[in-house]
């Protein structure tokens, strides 16, 4: 699927606003299409159409105090890390989520989607934004997504 909806003007406020997040290896193709049903500085409700796995060697965290995901269609498998120290110690847990399953993550948890079922759709409720998304790098620590160059993400892959 080709990228159709550019980055949003505001990450604080939205109503029925689409946003395509491109794949890291192909900026013209969609990794995840997000419908921000409602977004405020205090909470948000989103629908995600997830098209591919998380590319690259790094898991990531999320900027909200918490979020709850409900799988509406499809499913995925992820490596889940309770904290950054779990990632450093290779203490991730493989978790698989199927249709109608639900789980909660917090801003200090990290994960990486490693397998995806076709046509996966999730409903996401989230709390207050407390910072930006971060990639977790064993050499350089937590790195804000907007400070990581795409080339760096793949240098470690060889």
Backbone as CSV, one residue per row, in Angstrom:
resi,resn,N_x,N_y,N_z,CA_x,CA_y,CA_z,C_x,C_y,C_z
1,UNK,0.846,-1.173,0.000,0.000,0.000,0.000,0.893,1.238,0.000
2,UNK,0.581,2.176,-0.855,1.358,3.406,-0.982,0.936,4.440,0.071
3,UNK,1.916,5.213,0.543,1.652,6.280,1.506,0.715,7.299,0.862
4,UNK,-0.356,7.621,1.574,-1.365,8.553,1.075,-1.541,9.750,2.008
5,UNK,-1.417,9.518,3.320,-1.684,10.558,4.313,-0.379,10.978,4.989
6,UNK,0.039,12.233,4.829,1.320,12.696,5.390,1.262,12.867,6.907
7,UNK,2.429,13.170,7.465,2.507,13.426,8.905,1.512,14.502,9.306
8,UNK,0.929,14.384,10.496,-0.088,15.357,10.916,0.514,16.710,11.272
9,UNK,-0.319,17.731,11.201,0.095,19.076,11.604,0.261,19.157,13.123
10,UNK,-0.583,18.413,13.840,-0.551,18.463,15.307,-0.569,17.044,15.866
11,UNK,0.287,16.791,16.854,0.241,15.509,17.551,-0.609,15.615,18.815
12,UNK,-1.101,16.823,19.114,-1.894,17.033,20.327,-3.395,16.952,20.086
13,UNK,-3.860,17.461,18.947,-5.290,17.545,18.683,-5.621,16.931,17.330
14,UNK,-6.676,16.127,17.297,-7.145,15.581,16.016,-8.550,15.033,16.191
15,UNK,-9.282,15.018,15.081,-10.592,14.378,15.052,-10.760,13.761,13.667
16,UNK,-10.930,12.442,13.625,-11.119,11.692,12.380,-10.039,12.052,11.352
17,UNK,-8.799,11.935,11.782,-7.654,12.317,10.959,-6.774,11.101,10.673
18,UNK,-6.494,10.842,9.372,-5.610,9.742,8.987,-4.163,10.184,8.971
19,UNK,-3.265,9.194,9.172,-1.833,9.454,9.170,-1.154,8.149,8.786
20,UNK,-0.371,8.145,7.727,0.395,6.964,7.320,1.796,7.030,7.890
21,UNK,2.216,5.931,8.487,3.583,5.803,8.975,4.295,4.896,7.974
22,UNK,5.301,5.434,7.273,5.941,4.643,6.219,6.882,3.575,6.780
23,UNK,7.159,2.588,5.942,8.161,1.594,6.281,9.518,2.282,6.323
24,UNK,10.414,1.810,7.178,11.734,2.424,7.245,12.548,2.135,5.987
25,UNK,12.350,0.968,5.376,13.144,0.597,4.202,12.546,1.100,2.892
26,UNK,11.292,1.558,2.913,10.623,2.031,1.700,9.644,3.130,2.090
27,UNK,10.087,4.366,1.978,9.298,5.515,2.433,7.993,5.710,1.664
28,UNK,7.843,5.028,0.528,6.613,5.151,-0.260,5.564,4.121,0.142
29,UNK,5.935,3.144,0.980,5.012,2.078,1.380,4.616,2.227,2.844
30,UNK,3.387,1.877,3.144,2.826,2.056,4.488,3.200,0.891,5.402
31,UNK,3.742,1.212,6.559,3.930,0.251,7.641,2.625,0.161,8.441
32,UNK,2.081,1.336,8.789,0.888,1.400,9.618,0.058,2.612,9.205
33,UNK,-1.229,2.399,8.989,-2.154,3.517,8.737,-2.927,3.753,10.031
34,UNK,-2.919,4.982,10.489,-3.548,5.353,11.762,-4.703,6.312,11.500
35,UNK,-5.854,5.990,12.066,-6.982,6.924,12.102,-7.068,7.435,13.530
36,UNK,-6.778,8.711,13.710,-6.924,9.310,15.034,-8.389,9.726,15.161
37,UNK,-9.189,8.859,15.761,-10.623,9.113,15.919,-10.809,10.384,16.728
38,UNK,-10.141,10.448,17.859,-10.084,11.672,18.662,-8.738,11.676,19.383
39,UNK,-8.096,12.833,19.383,-6.818,12.977,20.081,-6.833,14.308,20.811
40,UNK,-6.511,14.254,22.089,-6.407,15.442,22.924,-5.087,15.345,23.686
41,UNK,-4.685,16.381,24.390,-3.478,16.268,25.212,-3.618,15.266,26.377
42,UNK,-4.851,14.850,26.692,-5.076,13.993,27.852,-5.365,12.532,27.514
43,UNK,-5.913,12.275,26.324,-6.250,10.907,25.924,-6.466,10.863,24.418
44,UNK,-6.556,9.643,23.890,-6.843,9.491,22.470,-7.461,8.134,22.175
45,UNK,-8.120,8.057,21.043,-8.693,6.809,20.525,-8.266,6.720,19.067
46,UNK,-7.661,5.579,18.695,-7.149,5.415,17.339,-7.513,4.037,16.802
47,UNK,-7.537,3.935,15.483,-7.647,2.656,14.799,-6.374,2.510,13.973
48,UNK,-5.739,1.321,14.053,-4.521,1.046,13.292,-4.761,-0.081,12.298
49,UNK,-4.338,0.124,11.067,-4.256,-0.934,10.071,-2.767,-1.235,9.957
50,UNK,-2.329,-2.392,10.456,-0.910,-2.729,10.483,-0.612,-3.613,9.270
51,UNK,0.307,-3.171,8.423,0.578,-3.860,7.164,1.827,-4.718,7.177
52,UNK,2.832,-4.363,7.975,4.076,-5.136,8.003,4.616,-5.186,9.426
53,UNK,5.669,-5.975,9.598,6.346,-6.067,10.898,7.163,-4.797,11.136
54,UNK,7.664,-4.649,12.363,8.587,-3.551,12.684,9.944,-3.900,12.085
55,UNK,10.362,-3.144,11.102,11.651,-3.396,10.456,12.792,-2.897,11.335
56,UNK,13.947,-3.429,11.095,15.143,-2.969,11.780,15.412,-3.739,13.055
57,UNK,16.562,-3.499,13.639,16.998,-4.290,14.794,16.477,-3.801,16.143
58,UNK,15.770,-2.671,16.164,15.448,-2.066,17.448,13.973,-2.140,17.819
59,UNK,13.663,-2.531,19.062,12.292,-2.366,19.558,12.045,-0.884,19.840
60,UNK,10.803,-0.548,20.176,10.465,0.838,20.490,9.490,0.872,21.657
61,UNK,9.345,2.059,22.229,8.342,2.263,23.266,7.309,3.242,22.726
62,UNK,6.410,3.671,23.576,5.344,4.580,23.156,5.311,5.786,24.080
63,UNK,4.811,6.920,23.590,4.933,8.169,24.340,3.854,8.427,25.385
64,UNK,2.874,7.531,25.488,1.754,7.783,26.385,1.958,7.074,27.713
65,UNK,1.365,7.612,28.770,1.496,6.980,30.080,1.071,5.520,30.020
66,UNK,0.052,5.231,29.214,-0.431,3.854,29.012,-1.197,3.810,27.701
67,UNK,-1.349,2.608,27.162,-2.304,2.416,26.079,-2.836,0.993,26.114
68,UNK,-4.073,0.838,25.692,-4.736,-0.475,25.625,-5.081,-0.742,24.177
69,UNK,-4.686,-1.917,23.706,-4.959,-2.348,22.338,-5.973,-3.480,22.351
70,UNK,-6.927,-3.412,21.448,-7.882,-4.501,21.217,-7.722,-4.910,19.758
71,UNK,-7.465,-6.191,19.514,-7.301,-6.685,18.147,-8.692,-6.910,17.562
72,UNK,-9.039,-6.148,16.531,-10.348,-6.270,15.891,-10.344,-7.302,14.765
73,UNK,-9.217,-7.426,14.079,-9.088,-8.398,12.995,-7.612,-8.781,12.875
74,UNK,-7.350,-10.033,12.523,-5.976,-10.492,12.338,-5.299,-10.768,13.663
75,UNK,-4.054,-10.374,13.771,-3.274,-10.580,14.980,-1.798,-10.379,14.693
76,UNK,-0.991,-10.457,15.738,0.452,-10.308,15.564,1.198,-10.945,16.722
77,UNK,2.473,-11.163,16.487,3.392,-11.635,17.523,4.398,-10.524,17.747
78,UNK,4.744,-10.302,18.995,5.705,-9.257,19.332,6.687,-9.774,20.367
79,UNK,7.856,-9.150,20.398,8.785,-9.316,21.516,8.470,-8.168,22.466
80,UNK,8.180,-8.517,23.708,7.772,-7.534,24.709,8.861,-7.436,25.769
81,UNK,9.172,-6.217,26.189,10.183,-5.956,27.227,9.546,-5.106,28.319
82,UNK,9.635,-5.582,29.563,9.020,-4.844,30.682,9.652,-3.467,30.867
83,UNK,10.964,-3.426,30.724,11.710,-2.179,30.885,12.934,-2.219,29.983
84,UNK,13.613,-1.088,29.852,14.811,-1.035,29.032,15.854,-2.027,29.546
85,UNK,15.945,-2.191,30.867,16.917,-3.146,31.435,16.613,-4.576,30.992
86,UNK,15.346,-4.918,30.776,14.978,-6.241,30.265,15.544,-6.435,28.863
87,UNK,15.460,-5.394,28.056,15.996,-5.434,26.692,17.516,-5.615,26.736
88,UNK,18.190,-4.861,27.602,19.651,-4.975,27.707,20.083,-6.375,28.122
89,UNK,19.254,-7.050,28.916,19.573,-8.397,29.402,18.941,-9.501,28.551
90,UNK,18.446,-9.142,27.371,17.808,-10.116,26.465,16.692,-10.886,27.156
91,UNK,15.915,-10.183,27.972,14.829,-10.823,28.721,13.470,-10.475,28.122
92,UNK,13.379,-10.542,26.807,12.104,-10.282,26.150,11.205,-11.501,26.202
93,UNK,9.915,-11.254,26.073,8.906,-12.313,26.088,8.163,-12.270,24.765
94,UNK,8.134,-13.390,24.044,7.359,-13.450,22.800,5.887,-13.618,23.173
95,UNK,5.051,-12.726,22.662,3.617,-12.777,22.939,2.867,-12.727,21.617
96,UNK,1.837,-13.562,21.497,1.010,-13.574,20.301,-0.393,-13.129,20.672
97,UNK,-0.927,-12.233,19.860,-2.255,-11.669,20.094,-3.132,-11.988,18.896
98,UNK,-4.334,-12.489,19.168,-5.287,-12.844,18.123,-6.524,-11.959,18.234
99,UNK,-7.433,-12.136,17.273,-8.666,-11.357,17.258,-9.358,-11.385,18.625
100,UNK,-9.799,-10.227,19.067,-10.508,-9.951,20.319,-9.613,-10.018,21.550
101,UNK,-8.322,-10.292,21.388,-7.448,-10.226,22.559,-7.145,-8.755,22.846
102,UNK,-6.758,-8.481,24.077,-6.473,-7.109,24.498,-5.295,-7.116,25.461
103,UNK,-4.538,-6.054,25.435,-3.434,-5.915,26.389,-3.097,-4.435,26.577
104,UNK,-2.426,-4.164,27.673,-2.042,-2.800,28.028,-0.529,-2.693,28.059
105,UNK,-0.018,-1.588,27.578,1.412,-1.271,27.690,1.539,0.106,28.333
106,UNK,2.701,0.326,28.954,3.006,1.601,29.593,4.200,2.242,28.893
107,UNK,4.446,3.504,29.159,5.520,4.228,28.476,6.892,3.640,28.751
108,UNK,7.064,2.873,29.805,8.361,2.268,30.107,8.505,0.861,29.527
109,UNK,7.460,0.320,28.887,7.531,-0.973,28.197,8.024,-0.745,26.764
110,UNK,8.637,-1.784,26.201,9.050,-1.724,24.804,8.576,-2.967,24.076
111,UNK,8.492,-2.869,22.751,8.098,-4.040,21.976,8.526,-3.889,20.531
112,UNK,8.443,-5.006,19.816,8.737,-5.029,18.393,7.857,-6.105,17.765
113,UNK,7.032,-5.719,16.808,6.160,-6.674,16.114,7.023,-7.486,15.156
114,UNK,7.020,-8.814,15.355,7.892,-9.699,14.582,7.140,-10.539,13.550
115,UNK,5.838,-10.721,13.725,4.995,-11.425,12.759,3.647,-10.729,12.726
116,UNK,3.049,-10.693,11.551,1.755,-10.023,11.415,0.839,-10.872,10.545
117,UNK,-0.413,-11.018,10.971,-1.402,-11.690,10.135,-1.933,-10.668,9.131
118,UNK,-2.301,-11.118,7.933,-2.829,-10.187,6.938,-4.074,-9.444,7.454
119,UNK,-4.205,-8.203,7.048,-5.375,-7.377,7.352,-5.596,-7.149,8.841
120,UNK,-4.524,-6.995,9.593,-4.648,-6.758,11.036,-5.126,-5.336,11.307
121,UNK,-6.163,-5.237,12.151,-6.709,-3.945,12.568,-6.806,-3.943,14.093
122,UNK,-6.352,-2.849,14.713,-6.434,-2.726,16.169,-7.144,-1.429,16.547
123,UNK,-7.786,-1.462,17.705,-8.387,-0.279,18.311,-7.517,0.064,19.511
124,UNK,-7.088,1.313,19.600,-6.139,1.729,20.638,-6.726,2.891,21.431
125,UNK,-6.691,2.751,22.750,-7.042,3.836,23.678,-5.749,4.211,24.389
126,UNK,-5.466,5.500,24.526,-4.226,5.870,25.218,-4.436,7.043,26.157
127,UNK,-3.521,7.113,27.115,-3.526,8.197,28.090,-2.710,9.385,27.613
128,UNK,-2.316,10.196,28.542,-1.604,11.443,28.268,-0.235,11.179,27.634
129,UNK,0.106,12.003,26.635,1.438,11.937,26.026,2.435,12.557,27.001
130,UNK,3.533,11.823,27.273,4.540,12.324,28.205,5.893,12.577,27.541
131,UNK,6.066,12.112,26.291,7.309,12.321,25.559,7.138,11.809,24.134
132,UNK,8.233,11.678,23.388,8.193,11.150,22.023,8.508,9.648,22.039
133,UNK,8.166,8.971,20.936,8.533,7.564,20.768,10.049,7.439,20.819
134,UNK,10.539,6.311,21.340,11.978,6.045,21.351,12.268,4.655,20.810
135,UNK,13.377,4.544,20.058,13.922,3.241,19.698,14.902,2.850,20.794
136,UNK,15.021,1.552,21.037,15.918,1.051,22.078,17.140,0.434,21.413
137,UNK,18.293,1.015,21.676,19.560,0.605,21.080,20.489,0.170,22.210
138,UNK,21.023,-1.035,22.137,21.890,-1.536,23.218,23.173,-0.732,23.349
139,UNK,23.659,-0.175,22.258,24.910,0.590,22.310,24.686,2.031,22.761
140,UNK,23.610,2.646,22.276,23.412,4.084,22.489,22.231,4.434,23.386
141,UNK,21.532,3.422,23.921,20.424,3.671,24.835,19.122,3.978,24.116
142,UNK,18.228,4.645,24.822,16.949,5.043,24.222,17.196,6.264,23.351
143,UNK,16.672,6.189,22.118,16.899,7.268,21.166,15.571,7.718,20.578
144,UNK,15.249,8.996,20.733,14.001,9.523,20.163,13.949,9.216,18.678
145,UNK,12.778,8.775,18.233,12.623,8.350,16.838,13.062,9.421,15.854
146,UNK,12.846,10.691,16.193,13.161,11.765,15.254,14.643,12.141,15.254
147,UNK,15.458,11.460,16.066,16.901,11.710,16.059,17.666,10.558,15.413
148,UNK,16.954,9.514,14.995,17.599,8.345,14.408,17.481,8.427,12.894
149,UNK,18.624,8.421,12.231,18.618,8.414,10.764,18.314,7.006,10.268
150,UNK,17.602,6.895,9.169,17.246,5.591,8.614,18.468,4.727,8.353
151,UNK,19.544,5.314,7.850,20.742,4.523,7.547,21.273,3.846,8.810
152,UNK,21.234,4.550,9.947,21.707,3.973,11.199,20.905,2.737,11.576
153,UNK,19.609,2.763,11.282,18.742,1.658,11.668,19.167,0.371,10.973
154,UNK,19.750,0.472,9.798,20.090,-0.716,9.036,21.581,-1.025,9.045
155,UNK,22.410,-0.085,9.521,23.829,-0.355,9.624,24.100,-1.576,10.491
156,UNK,23.338,-1.721,11.552,23.556,-2.830,12.481,23.109,-4.170,11.908
157,UNK,22.328,-4.130,10.846,21.885,-5.379,10.230,22.975,-5.975,9.347
158,UNK,23.976,-5.172,8.997,25.089,-5.673,8.184,24.874,-5.451,6.779
